[in-house]
Amino acid sequence: MRLRSAFTAVLGAALLLVAVPGSASAASGQFRYDYVTLEGHAVTGFLNDPPSGECVNLPGVGWENPLPGHSPKNRTDAWALVFTDTDCEGDSFRLRPHTGGASERLKVRSVVFG
């Protein structure tokens, strides 16, 4: 009888582990990019520990700003796929983890990590 109770407890615990969703994964580190504000100020934007597998529209360079971001630097532990348009549309370019970067010629508005 004890063996049956132990088996039931183990089975119940295993089912709970499968049923509980895991935490969302994130890329560890920082993603940086430069842009010019609507007021004409040159600034650096950044994302700290961005989510993985989700399209992220970069703050400051969305539809409200006619000038895109540029000079992206990927200092996260995941590959970054940057896009020329919002919502991860348009041309794309991959930046390697930790040291990936591009010049001012690469224009960016969104990114996905993975």
Secondary structure, 3 states (H helix, E strand, C coil): CHHHHHHHHHHHHHHHHHHCCCCCCECCEEEEEEEECCCCCEEEEEEECCEECCCEECCCCCCCCCCCEEEEEEEECCCEEEECCHHHCCCEEEECCCCEECCCCCEECEEEEC
